[in-house]
Amino acid sequence: MRTREHATRTATVSKTLGIALSALSALSALTACSGAGPAPAVPPQPVTVVATGPAPRHVGRPTRVQIPAIGVDEALHGVGLTSAGAMQTPDFGDAGWYDLGPRPGARGPAVIVAHVHGPAGDDVFAELDELEPGDRVTVRRTDGTTVFIVDAVEQTRKETLPTRRIWNETDQAVLRLITCGGEPDPVTRMYPDNTVVYAHAVG
């Protein structure tokens, strides 16, 4: 019985990670971080992961993200995959959590995305690249609150988004915040990079 339960949990985690990693590959298509509006979605490149360990524990639905260091206090909305297989992006002025992966506060890497810039100017994650190790990120849920501490901030080209580092195999509750980065093209107004923040839960 124990072996069967472990196999079931392993299969569940593998499926969840596989879906999430495919979506994270599509995060390089977050070109809607410009004032020019969304660009056509780019199909994700599947990433194969063999996962072991328990499935993410259930926690309540995320409702809000707060990052005092950069003045973020925003409601959270779930995002999934488009019909083309790319990860959905939240509306300008909103923040989204990837609801096909672990929820913030559950075991495994949870992902929150928002735009850096939009038609009205600076957007929710406009200053994400200014976070530093030790800064706090609070995610409120329907069943409680989890506080995360920033470990690292990196900027990477969209075509080389480090999906395996973002969605690593871990039994800990960790969080990744992702937006566009770099200097936008003066003509297309599209951003060439992604800013990725890595954080772990405390308490």
N, C-alpha and C positions, 0 to 999 in steps of 0.2 A: 504494500500500500504506500509506504513512504517513498519507494522508488518511483511508483507511478505518479504520485503527487509532485515529486521533484521534476519529473519529465514534463508534466503539464505546465508547471511554473516556468521551466526553461523555454518551452515552446512559446508561451505567452510573451516572455521578454524578448525573444528573438523576433517575433512578429512585430511587436511594438517598435523595437529598435530599427528593424528593416524599413518600416513605414516612415519613421521619423528621419532616418538618415537620407532616404530618398528626398524627403521634403527639404532637409537642410542643404542638400546639393542644389536645390532650386533656390535657396536663399541668395545665391549669386545673381539671381534675376530680380533682386529688389531694386530695380531701376526706378520704381515709382517714388523714390526718395528725392525726386526733383520737383521743381515747380512746374515742369512741363506736363505732369500727369503720367499715368501708368503707361509702360511700354508693353508690347506683347510678351506673354509668359514664355520662358525658356524651359523646355522639358527637363526634368532632373535626370542625373546620371545615377543609376542604382548603385548602392554600396552594400556589399555583403558583409554581415557581421554575425559571428557565432557567439551568442550571449549565454551566460550561465548565471545561476543565482536566483533569488526570489523575484517574483514579479513586483512592480512598484505597488506599495501599499496605498489603499484608498485614502484620499483626503478630500476636503470640500472643494467646491468650485472657486477658483480665484476670482476676486472681485475688484482689487485695486493694487496698484504698485506705487510705492513712495520711495523717492531717492532724495533725501534732504540736501546732499552735497551739490546737486545740480537743479534743485527746485522742481523735481517731478512729483506730482501727486495726481495720478490719472486712473480712471476706471479701466478695467481689463475686460476684453471681449475674446472669446474663443475664435481661433482661425484653424482651418484645415487645409485641404488640397483642392486646387481647381480641377475642372474637368480635363485639363491638359496635363495634370499630374504635378503642377508647380505649387509651391506653398502659397497660400493666400496671404495678402498683405492687408493690414488694417486700414481703415479709412484715415485720411489726413486728420490729425488732431486726436487720434485714438491710439491705444496700445493693445496688442494682441498676444495671447499666450497660445502656444501650439497644442491644441486639445487632442491630438492623436498620440501624443507622448505623455510622459509623467507630468502630473500637476506640480506646481511649485510647492515644495514641502514634502512631496513623496520621494521615495528612493529613486535615484537616477537623475539624469540631466533634464531639467525643464527649460523651455525656451520662451523668451518674451521678445517681441519685435515691435518696432515703431519707426516712424519716419524721422529723418534728420531735418528735412526741409519740405515745405509744401507751397501751394499757391499763395498762402497768406504770410509766408516767411518761415521763421524757425518753427520746427515742429517738436513733438514730445521728447525725442532723443537728440536734440540739437547739440547738447553739451555732453553726450555720453562719453566721448573720447577724453574728457577732462577728469573722469573718475580716477581714483588712485587706490592702491591696495589699502585695505582697512576701512574704506567707506562702506556705509550700510545701505542695504536695499531691503525694504519691508514689503512683503506680499500678504495682503489680507484676503481671507477666504471666508466662505459661508460657515466654516467650523472653527475658525481661529486665525492665527497670524504666525508667519515664519519670517525670521530676520536672517538675512544673508550678509556675509562679509566678502567684499571684493578681494580676490586673490591676484588678478592680473587683467590688463587691458592690452589688446593687440589690434593692429590694423593690417589687413591682408587683402590682396587682390581678389576680386570677386571670382575670377576663374580658378583660383587656388584656395577657396575657402576650406579651412582645416576641419572637415566634417568629423573625422575620427577623434580629434582633440575636443571638439565641441560636444560630441555625443559619445563620450568615453564610457567604458563599462565600469560602473561603480555601484555600490550598494548604499552610498551616501546621498543625501538630498543636496543637489547642486543646482545652480542656476546659470543660464547664459542669456545675456542681453545683446541683441544684435540690431544694427542699423547700418546705413550707408556711411561711407567715409571717403577721405581724400578730397582733392579739389575738383569740383564739377567741371565738365567740359563747357567752355564758354558758349558753344553753339547748341549742343543737345541738352545741356544742363543736367546730364546724367553723371552719377558718381562712379569712379572706377574701383573703389575699394569697399570693404565692410569693416566696421568697428565691432569687435567682439569683447564682451566683458565676461570674465569667469568669476563665479562666487560660490561660496559654500554656506550651508545653513549652520546656525549656532543655536545653542539652547536645547 
